[in-house]
Amino acid sequence: MSGITFVHPKMFFLLLLVPAFVAWYIWKQKDTRASLQMSSLMPFGGVPASLRVYLRHLPFVLRMVALVMVVLVLARPQSFNVTQNIETEGIDIMISLDISSSMLAQDFKPDRLEAAKDIAIQFVSGRQNDRIGVVIFAGESFTLCPLTSDLRTVANQINSIELGLIEDGTAIGVGLANAVARLKESDAMSKVVILLTDGVNNMGEIAPLTAADIASTFGVRVYTVGVGTHGTAPYPVQTPFGTRMQDMKVEIDEDVLKQIADITGGQYFRATDGKGLARVYEQIDELEKTKIEVIETTRKSEEFLRFALLALLMLTLDIVLRTTVLRSVP
């Protein structure tokens, strides 16, 4: 009966007739007397009981089952088949990540790069309805992962990022332009770049604001994230005596990052530690929610036929038994 509802559930009150009929049947059986009386039954003590003895109550049981089935038919059972059509307004997101040597600074734990990778993977894992790609940049830039809906692959590619993959430096304009190039052919309703850097543009053939103008032309919104504490940050420096920690001045070109965000209709964020960076991604996640439209289609099906056929079967068996095996002679 799972998945079945009844149009007329009040009909189930008729089931109260069943215990009434059972009580009447039991009372009638107690009042039954044999038509042939013997002074003693001892001569018949060894005679085995016939099949009719065991089946004598079966017609009544069949009639009660038939009554229950008729009540179910009168209650008008229906099943519902609900289908959902889901329409999504997809968002294409490119993460442009700075992997210059300054990302080894340890104002984030264990360092900026590892913190940025971990939090980016968490962000990617929550964007189930979007396509995401990854661009990395330092002195130059290349595409680590093109746009894809395979989020596990994106997460694995982010996890594999290491310093030294490309020439050192900070080419913010090139990193942004590369990400925009991956989005310009996209037909998504919303196109977004998350640009994360901890420095000042000092390399590359494309100026950051020029890249921002290109992004705006193609309808790409850029969220810029400046990574690094205020003042100085501990940075590992190689010396003849091994690796030593040295406080280095944190320089982030916030004015340029703010202008990039303004030109493209995005926002600028500053993250000074791992928790702050996590909050930045949470804010971007809220700003760029995928629109999901669910259309439900419900189809009703009448389910009385099987109960009616079962009632008919019970009554047929009752008639057959009472006119053959269990026929009574007056």
C-alpha positions as CSV (number, residue, x, y, z in Angstrom):
1,M,0.0,0.0,0.0
2,S,3.1,2.3,-0.1
3,G,2.6,5.3,-2.3
4,I,-1.2,4.9,-2.4
5,T,-3.7,7.5,-1.2
6,F,-7.5,7.2,-0.9
7,V,-10.0,9.7,-2.2
8,H,-12.8,8.6,0.2
9,P,-11.0,7.5,3.4
10,K,-14.3,7.6,5.4
11,M,-15.3,4.4,3.7
12,F,-12.9,2.6,6.0
13,F,-15.6,2.9,8.7
14,L,-17.4,0.1,6.9
15,L,-14.5,-2.2,8.0
16,L,-16.2,-2.1,11.5
17,L,-18.7,-4.6,9.9
18,V,-15.9,-7.2,9.8
19,P,-15.5,-7.8,13.6
20,A,-19.3,-7.6,13.9
21,F,-19.7,-10.4,11.3
22,V,-16.9,-12.4,13.0
23,A,-18.7,-12.2,16.4
24,W,-22.0,-13.2,14.8
25,Y,-20.3,-16.2,13.0
26,I,-18.7,-17.4,16.3
27,W,-22.0,-17.1,18.2
28,K,-23.8,-19.0,15.4
29,Q,-21.3,-21.8,15.5
30,K,-21.8,-22.3,19.3
31,D,-25.5,-22.6,18.7
32,T,-25.1,-25.4,16.1
33,R,-26.5,-28.8,17.0
34,A,-26.0,-32.1,15.2
35,S,-29.0,-33.4,13.2
36,L,-28.2,-37.0,14.0
37,Q,-27.9,-37.8,17.7
38,M,-26.2,-41.0,18.9
39,S,-26.2,-42.4,22.4
40,S,-22.5,-42.8,22.2
41,L,-19.7,-41.6,19.9
42,M,-17.2,-44.2,21.0
43,P,-17.5,-46.4,17.9
44,F,-16.4,-43.4,15.8
45,G,-13.4,-42.4,17.9
46,G,-10.8,-43.8,15.5
47,V,-12.2,-42.3,12.4
48,P,-9.8,-39.5,11.0
49,A,-11.2,-36.0,10.4
50,S,-12.0,-35.3,6.7
51,L,-10.7,-32.4,4.7
52,R,-14.1,-30.8,5.0
53,V,-13.7,-30.5,8.7
54,Y,-10.6,-28.4,8.3
55,L,-12.0,-26.3,5.5
56,R,-15.5,-25.7,7.0
57,H,-14.6,-22.0,8.0
58,L,-12.9,-21.1,4.8
59,P,-16.0,-19.8,2.9
60,F,-16.6,-17.3,5.8
61,V,-12.9,-16.2,5.7
62,L,-13.2,-15.7,1.9
63,R,-16.3,-13.6,2.3
64,M,-14.6,-11.4,4.9
65,V,-11.6,-10.8,2.7
66,A,-13.9,-10.0,-0.2
67,L,-15.7,-7.4,2.0
68,V,-12.4,-5.8,2.9
69,M,-11.5,-5.6,-0.8
70,V,-14.9,-4.0,-1.6
71,V,-14.3,-1.4,1.1
72,L,-10.9,-0.6,-0.5
73,V,-12.5,-0.2,-3.9
74,L,-15.2,2.2,-2.4
75,A,-12.4,4.2,-0.8
76,R,-11.0,4.8,-4.3
77,P,-7.3,4.2,-4.0
78,Q,-4.9,6.3,-6.2
79,S,-1.2,6.3,-6.8
80,F,0.8,9.4,-7.6
81,N,3.8,9.5,-9.9
82,V,5.7,12.7,-9.3
83,T,8.5,13.7,-11.7
84,Q,10.8,16.7,-11.2
85,N,12.4,18.7,-14.0
86,I,15.4,20.7,-12.7
87,E,16.6,23.7,-14.7
88,T,19.8,25.3,-13.6
89,E,21.3,28.6,-14.4
90,G,24.9,27.5,-14.6
91,I,27.9,29.6,-13.4
92,D,31.3,29.2,-15.0
93,I,34.1,30.1,-12.5
94,M,37.9,30.4,-13.2
95,I,40.2,30.5,-10.1
96,S,43.3,32.5,-10.9
97,L,45.9,31.7,-8.2
98,D,49.2,33.4,-7.6
99,I,52.0,30.9,-7.0
100,S,54.9,33.3,-6.8
101,S,57.6,32.6,-4.2
102,S,56.1,35.1,-1.8
103,M,53.2,32.6,-1.3
104,L,55.6,30.7,1.0
105,A,55.2,33.4,3.7
106,Q,53.9,31.8,6.9
107,D,51.4,34.4,8.2
108,F,49.0,31.6,7.1
109,K,49.4,28.1,8.4
110,P,51.3,26.2,7.1
111,D,51.9,28.9,4.5
112,R,49.9,31.1,2.1
113,L,49.9,28.7,-0.8
114,E,48.9,25.6,1.2
115,A,46.1,27.5,2.9
116,A,44.9,28.9,-0.4
117,K,44.9,25.5,-1.9
118,D,42.9,23.9,1.0
119,I,40.3,26.6,1.1
120,A,39.9,26.6,-2.7
121,I,39.3,22.8,-2.7
122,Q,36.6,23.3,-0.1
123,F,35.0,26.0,-2.2
124,V,35.1,23.9,-5.3
125,S,33.5,20.9,-3.5
126,G,30.5,23.0,-2.7
127,R,29.7,24.2,-6.2
128,Q,28.0,21.1,-7.5
129,N,26.0,22.8,-10.3
130,D,28.8,24.8,-11.8
131,R,31.8,24.4,-14.1
132,I,35.1,25.4,-12.6
133,G,38.7,25.8,-14.0
134,V,42.0,26.8,-12.6
135,V,44.7,29.2,-13.9
136,I,48.0,29.7,-12.1
137,F,50.4,32.6,-12.5
138,A,53.7,33.9,-11.2
139,G,56.1,35.6,-13.7
140,E,53.9,34.0,-16.5
141,S,50.7,32.1,-16.5
142,F,49.2,28.9,-17.8
143,T,45.9,26.9,-17.5
144,L,46.2,24.2,-15.0
145,C,42.6,22.9,-15.5
146,P,40.1,24.1,-18.2
147,L,36.4,24.6,-17.3
148,T,34.8,21.3,-16.3
149,S,32.0,20.0,-14.2
150,D,34.2,17.2,-12.9
151,L,34.9,18.8,-9.6
152,R,37.0,15.9,-8.3
153,T,39.5,16.6,-11.1
154,V,39.5,20.3,-10.3
155,A,40.3,19.5,-6.6
156,N,43.0,17.1,-7.5
157,Q,44.6,19.7,-9.9
158,I,44.5,22.3,-7.2
159,N,46.1,19.9,-4.7
160,S,49.0,19.2,-7.1
161,I,50.1,22.9,-7.3
162,E,53.6,23.6,-6.2
163,L,55.9,26.5,-6.4
164,G,58.5,26.5,-9.1
165,L,56.2,25.2,-11.8
166,I,56.7,28.5,-13.8
167,E,59.1,31.5,-13.7
168,D,58.9,33.5,-10.5
169,G,57.4,37.0,-10.4
170,T,53.9,38.4,-10.2
171,A,52.1,38.9,-13.5
172,I,48.6,39.8,-12.3
173,G,47.5,41.1,-15.7
174,V,48.5,38.0,-17.5
175,G,46.9,35.7,-14.9
176,L,43.6,37.5,-15.2
177,A,43.8,37.7,-19.0
178,N,44.4,34.0,-19.2
179,A,41.4,33.2,-17.0
180,V,39.2,35.6,-19.1
181,A,40.3,33.8,-22.3
182,R,39.0,30.6,-20.9
183,L,35.6,32.2,-20.2
184,K,35.0,34.4,-23.3
185,E,33.5,31.5,-25.3
186,S,31.3,30.4,-22.4
187,D,27.5,30.5,-22.9
188,A,26.9,30.4,-19.1
189,M,24.5,33.0,-17.6
190,S,27.2,34.1,-15.2
191,K,31.0,34.1,-15.7
192,V,33.3,34.7,-12.8
193,V,37.0,34.9,-12.0
194,I,38.4,34.6,-8.5
195,L,41.8,36.3,-8.6
196,L,44.0,35.6,-5.6
197,T,47.4,37.3,-5.1
198,D,49.7,38.5,-2.4
199,G,51.8,41.0,-4.3
200,V,52.3,43.8,-6.7
201,N,52.2,43.3,-10.5
202,N,55.9,43.4,-11.7
203,M,55.9,41.2,-14.8
204,G,53.9,40.4,-17.8
205,E,53.0,42.0,-21.1
206,I,49.4,42.8,-20.1
207,A,48.6,45.4,-17.5
208,P,46.1,44.4,-14.8
209,L,43.7,47.2,-15.6
210,T,43.9,46.3,-19.3
211,A,43.0,42.7,-18.4
212,A,40.1,44.1,-16.3
213,D,38.8,46.0,-19.4
214,I,38.9,42.8,-21.4
215,A,37.0,40.9,-18.7
216,S,34.3,43.6,-18.6
217,T,34.0,43.4,-22.4
218,F,33.2,39.7,-22.2
219,G,30.9,40.1,-19.3
220,V,33.2,38.5,-16.8
221,R,32.9,39.5,-13.1
222,V,36.1,39.5,-11.1
223,Y,36.4,39.0,-7.4
224,T,39.9,40.0,-6.3
225,V,41.5,38.7,-3.1
226,G,44.6,40.2,-1.4
227,V,46.3,37.6,0.7
228,G,48.7,38.6,3.5
229,T,48.7,40.1,7.0
230,H,49.3,43.8,7.6
231,G,52.9,44.9,8.2
232,T,55.4,42.0,7.9
233,A,55.2,38.3,7.6
234,P,57.7,35.5,8.4
235,Y,59.3,34.2,5.2
236,P,61.7,31.3,4.9
237,V,65.1,32.4,3.6
238,Q,68.0,30.1,2.5
239,T,71.3,31.0,4.3
240,P,74.7,29.2,4.5
241,F,73.4,27.9,7.9
242,G,70.2,26.5,6.5
243,T,66.6,27.9,6.2
244,R,66.0,30.8,8.5
245,M,62.7,32.7,9.1
246,Q,62.9,36.4,8.3
247,D,60.2,39.0,8.5
248,M,59.4,40.5,5.1
249,K,57.3,43.5,4.3
250,V,53.8,42.6,3.0
251,E,53.1,44.6,-0.2
252,I,49.7,44.1,-1.9
253,D,48.6,46.5,-4.6
254,E,45.1,46.9,-3.1
255,D,44.3,50.0,-5.2
256,V,44.8,48.0,-8.5
257,L,42.8,45.0,-7.1
258,K,40.0,47.3,-6.1
259,Q,39.9,48.9,-9.5
260,I,39.8,45.5,-11.2
261,A,36.8,44.6,-9.1
262,D,35.1,47.9,-9.8
263,I,35.6,47.7,-13.5
264,T,34.1,44.2,-13.8
265,G,31.3,44.6,-11.3
266,G,33.0,42.3,-8.7
267,Q,34.3,43.0,-5.2
268,Y,37.7,43.2,-3.5
269,F,38.5,41.2,-0.3
270,R,41.4,41.2,2.0
271,A,42.4,38.0,3.9
272,T,45.0,38.3,6.7
273,D,44.8,34.7,7.8
274,G,43.4,31.3,6.9
275,K,40.0,31.9,8.7
276,G,39.7,35.2,6.9
277,L,40.4,33.6,3.5
278,A,37.7,31.0,4.3
279,R,35.2,33.7,5.0
280,V,36.1,35.4,1.7
281,Y,35.3,32.2,-0.2
282,E,32.1,31.9,1.8
283,Q,31.0,35.4,0.8
284,I,31.8,34.7,-2.8
285,D,29.8,31.5,-2.5
286,E,26.8,33.4,-1.3
287,L,27.1,36.1,-4.0
288,E,27.3,33.6,-6.8
289,K,24.5,31.1,-6.0
290,T,23.4,28.9,-8.8
291,K,19.7,29.4,-9.7
292,I,17.8,26.2,-9.6
293,E,14.2,25.9,-10.8
294,V,12.3,22.8,-10.0
295,I,9.1,21.9,-12.0
296,E,7.0,19.1,-10.5
297,T,4.6,17.1,-12.6
298,T,2.1,14.9,-10.9
299,R,0.2,12.0,-12.6
300,K,-2.6,10.2,-10.8
301,S,-3.4,6.5,-11.5
302,E,-6.6,4.7,-10.3
303,E,-5.6,1.6,-8.3
304,F,-9.0,0.1,-7.5
305,L,-8.9,-2.7,-10.2
306,R,-6.6,-5.0,-8.4
307,F,-8.7,-4.8,-5.3
308,A,-11.9,-5.4,-7.2
309,L,-10.4,-8.4,-9.0
310,L,-9.2,-9.8,-5.7
311,A,-12.8,-9.4,-4.2
312,L,-14.2,-11.2,-7.2
313,L,-11.7,-14.0,-6.8
314,M,-12.6,-14.5,-3.2
315,L,-16.3,-14.6,-3.9
316,T,-15.8,-17.1,-6.8
317,L,-13.8,-19.4,-4.5
318,D,-16.5,-19.1,-1.9
319,I,-19.2,-20.2,-4.4
320,V,-17.0,-23.0,-5.8
321,L,-16.2,-24.4,-2.3
322,R,-19.8,-24.2,-1.1
323,T,-21.2,-26.0,-4.2
324,T,-18.5,-28.7,-4.4
325,V,-16.2,-29.8,-1.6
326,L,-18.1,-28.0,1.2
327,R,-21.6,-28.5,-0.1
328,S,-24.1,-29.1,2.7
329,V,-27.0,-31.5,2.4
330,P,-30.3,-30.3,4.1
